[in-house]
């Protein structure tokens, strides 16, 4: 009996269906933009394709009038520096905290409730305190990402470590492994790929904190530019920037996934089996 | 097939209109319901009072229309929504009127110039007392706003330019808490934040303020020109309501002032001190004089040049004269074929002559 749920699209159909929503969105945009531009040729809400091209040319290929730098490159580089540094620090901190929290009952008893409570504090709500404690410079932007992202990864890693079957830990102990050896030889290899997974999942959050930090006080960055030109409603700059951020986020996610499967082949294999 | 595409695109246009992407300006004609957006600021609190006490309703009824004053939390957002066509009118400064709706091709008319900043905007230096000490410092301000303009004007007076400082874009909502940070040494902001910082920090020295450039930062009621042309009743009702409240304020009506103080998050004393640094036109005749003065076109020329230098006159603007402006008595500035910002005295004059 043929049922709809059992029909599978061919490769070409799948590609077409995958692109269709994007196509509809673009078409919808073009029609709406045309309608508004017909009424007011200077309309800024839904600019035409040609103004996107002009804006891209201005931001990405023409040196800025004021500083002589290419703004788009400058924005991207400084945002990626902040994001990269923030996520790196978060990942290292999370690894240093997550494993003891998950493996050692004394550490768990002492810190787990604190970490759980701390992870619930919305960083944006305590921003005024953060300003005074860490200032408003470059450090503050990285710190906001670290504060926002670390607890999420820590809690995930703690969970993963405590999910390691007790049999494995007991077996390693009967073979004479110390706590340290178990951390290095049993826990770490299983948890590292999980760390990369957790980082992938928190990248979206990290972007949010990055852009919020740049909206508050900055002299360059992708989030800074969006909030600056928002002041005079330059959607011709904002929309390409949003597309660029989306693309970067997508790219990192993809690269991290590829990297994880390449470096930790057992993780990939384990997934396929289950 | 062609007709299918045609009807589909028609459907899409219709949908986008329904979704609110299509602006009310597309359908500008005679109507009887209007919305005006406003944000909290010392010179705009009278609008809140007029709305809450039914003064707006009273005047709207007189002209057979309905007016709703909508408070928007974020100042820029309220202007952006007006520019997108969601509101018929909006309260904004002269510079923002030029760089947001006018640069966005939305023809706007400043119907009432209610006041100008006469000390409400200022530059603070931490521990230093002289404006010239600002050289080389990082200055926190809302970039491309009137604060930025004020800084540029201040730097001129000590023969410096923006190149001598680093401008750090900082949200207006975060100014007060940001001042506590050690890295912050210079700041340009406006009231109520400005006075809040000065009362709480002995290190804050006001080295320059808008009273040195009187009449250049103007707070005004802007109405979409097309809507105004089809519905002069809207401007009449709003102007009538405005000057009714102005008369109360001029008398020092305690109830009205206390209401406005509370609504802007301060007490009577705090609100009065903010009013002291605001040049309010209580009397319509003064407002007419200000609108008709030869200084207004000169100010707008400066604002236009500043805006062009900072690239906020819109793309494709080859020079500061790109956006034309019209002033009372037929004076103009810039391209007369592209007039997008109009200053008028029509309705304020009617108020002065008691014809509303």
Interface residues (C-beta under 8 A of the other chain):
Chain A: X27 X28 X31 X32 X35 X36 X39 X40 X41 X42 X43 X44 X45 X46 X51 X54 X55 X58 X65 X66 X127 X128 X131 X132 X135 X136 X137 X215 X216 X217 X218 X219 X224 X227 X228 X230 X231 X232 X233 X234 X236
Chain B: X9 X12 X13 X16 X17 X21 X22 X23 X25 X26 X76 X80 X83 X84 X99 X100 X103 X104 X105 X106 X140 X142 X143 X144 X145 X162 X166 X167 X168 X169 X170 X171 X174 X176 X177 X178 X180 X181 X182 X183 X184 X311 X312 X314 X315 X316
